Every structure is written in structure tokens, then in C-alpha cells.
Amino acid sequence: MFALWGFAVATAYVPGIYSAPYMPRYWAIAIGLALVAKLDLAAIDEKILWCIGVLLLWSGLTLLWSPALYGGGLSVALMALFCLCIVASAAMTAAQRSLLLRGFALGMAISAVVGLSQKYLGLNEIPQGAPPGGLFFNSEVLAETCAPIAVWCALQKDKIWWCVAGLLAVIVLASGERIGCAVLALGLIYGLVQHRGWRFALFTALAVAGALSLFLKAQSADQRIMYWGTALMSSSFAGSGVGWWFQAHPFPHEEYVHSDVLQSIVEIGLGSVALVAIGVLAWRGRGTRAERAMFLALVVETLVSFPLHMPATSFLLAVAAGGLCCRRSDIRVAGLSVRARDGLGVRWAAACARAVSFGGAGFRALVPVRSALAQHAGVDRAAGCGSV
């Protein structure tokens, strides 16, 4: 079911309806949360929960002064969907999360094949913008969705996923999108280069190459820099309200700042600190090298693009963040909890008191020399617990 959920989010596309690249994927995310996911708040770091609460509360309050009440309300609802996906990912096991990402990768492989057919074979049955768009509406979104999951696939042990990573990398390169190519290279450098010195040198070279590439597409680069400057000048403490940017820059102008971080600063002001804190706290968490490399690629995209406004990339970012900040190290040992059943907590305290009365031997008995699970296995059996 988890693999099917990931596959559905990557492939959901209904040509002929309004917002075909957007809403079907949001439907797939919502249905998966209801039918597949488990929402366990205890599975996620408490600091992340505080950040999520502040982010949603502050964003909702900005609707009181937002010029786009209905559009902003939809954005807040989609933000809540993103936060629920973080919680759902944290509650998954590593195997379930891996299945979900594999299903997502296979779905993106279909988009890659369709995109290559659009670019080189003239396939035009699927409505899209500039080819190759795949099952997305343009090449930019396709490339920025393929790049992070390609990084994850490249760092798997099974060679079959290396082939999927190669296919996704081909469509990223064929699209010619600089951000997609850059985050692909960034994630692979982090995941494959172990030596910190070499990694730093390659990151520096990549940053210089990215800066120089601005001159290759001067028109689009100047436009993006203009949006960034406008966003900084439009920022305020309380924020202009969720949905303000699109209202202030209607079609044919750009509805996104091309930086989710800057757009959050403009629209929710100080509340954007909570969004940044989620990324920082998740990065400080644990996870596999593949998850961290994918997460790094997506975080860089939030700085220079709009992945949080796209359902597939926001879903991928939520899954990666939840995987990094879940509580892997929490161990519940019956008898050590104040809510232990059958008075085992009281018996444990009494046993410690008796041990102290025996002097030195008792002191040594209080210092654990075995793992918590082995040391208290008898206590769990007495409480009737099959496992901890």
C-alpha cells in the first residue's frame, strides 16, 4: 500500500480538468493519509511539533489581513496537508518509507519516459508547457521533482535502482533546467563523496558554476533576482498574508517568488522562522545517507524555487523530513515509567532502595552493564508485554 501511495502521488494527472498537474496529486496525498498512513504524534520530535503548530497558527491568523481570503485559505489547508505528511512519515518504519519512495521513483520513471518521448519523438497527446513535461505541466517542475528522487535511487544498494536513477538523471539533463541539474549534482556529491575536504571543494566548484550559469540565461536570471529583491522589500513582521504575492502580481506576472523561503517571509513574516526551524531540526536528526542527500537537494530547491507549492515535491520533502526527525531512539521499558502497570514502578523503586542498603555491591548493581531491553526483559514478561 505504501508503494502504491507513492506511485499514485507521482503519476496522478487528469488531462482536461483545471489544475490537472496540481489537484489530482493533492487528492492522492489526502486519500493516502486517510487510508494508508498512521498519524502518531508521539513518533515525531516534540520540537518539530511545536514548529508545526506555530507555522499553522500564524499562517491561519494572516488570513485576517490577507487580500486573498479564499486562495490563502486553500494554501493554508495545503500547508496543513504537508505537515500531516511529515507526521505520517515519522510514524512509518524504515521499510515502509523505502517502499513509498520506491513507488514514487517508479512513477517518476514513467514521467521520464513520457518526457523523453515528448522531446525526441514528438509525443503531444498530453497537454503541457515546454517539453519535456512528462505527467507534469512543464520541464522545470519535472526536473526539480526527478532530481531529488534520482539522488535517493542512486544511493540504494540494489543495482536496479541505479538504472532508475540513471533514467531520471537523463530527463533532468535533457530538460536543461539549471536548478534540477544543480540539486542532482549536489545530492550525489553529498551522498557519494565521503571525504569532507573533497566534498567541500566540489560544493564550492558547484556554487561557482551555478553563479556563472546565471549569465547563460540572463533574462530569466534577472527576472528571478528582481522577484527576490521585491520580496525582501515587501517583507514585514506580521507578513502580508498567505496568498498576497499572487494577488499583488496577477497574471501574466509570476505567482511564485521562486524561493519558498522568501515567499514565506513575505506572506507570514516572523512565522517563517518556524518553517526554517523545521528544516534545521530535521537536518540535525538521524536517517540514512540516501534520505539526507535527498533532503539536502529539496532544501536547496526551497531556497531558489517553489517545491512547497508543488504537490509532488512538497510530498517528497515531507517524507524526507519525517524520516529524519522521527524518534528512533525512544525506548519504553515497563517498570521505569510512572504509569507502569500492576505497580511495577513501585516494585522497581523498592528494589533500588534495597540495593542501596547493601553498600558497595548495591551501588554496582545500580550501574547498568547490559542494554535496557536485556536488563529489564523479566520486568516486561511480568507485565505481560510481548515486546517493547
Buried (B, 14 or more C-beta within 10 A) or exposed (E): EBBBBBBBBBBBBEEEEEEBBBBBBBBBBBBBBEEBBEBBEEBBBEBBBBBBEBBBEBBBBBBEEBEBBEBBBBBBBBBBBBBBBBBBBBBBEEEBBBBBBBBBBBBBBBBBBBBBBBBEEEBEEBEBEBBBBBBBBBBBBBBBBBBBBBBBBBBBEEEEBBEBBEBBBBBBEBBBBBBBBBBBBBBBBBBBBEEEEEBEEBBEEBEEEBEEBBEEEEEEBEBBEEBBEBBEEBBEEBBBBBBBBBBBBEEEEBBBBBBBBBBBBBBBBBBBBBBBBBBEBBBEBBBBEBBBBBBBBBBBBBBBBBBBBBBBBBBBBBBBBBBBBBBBEEEEBBBBEEEBEEEBBEBBEEEEEEBEEEEEEBEEBEEEEEEEEEEBBEBBEBBEBEEB
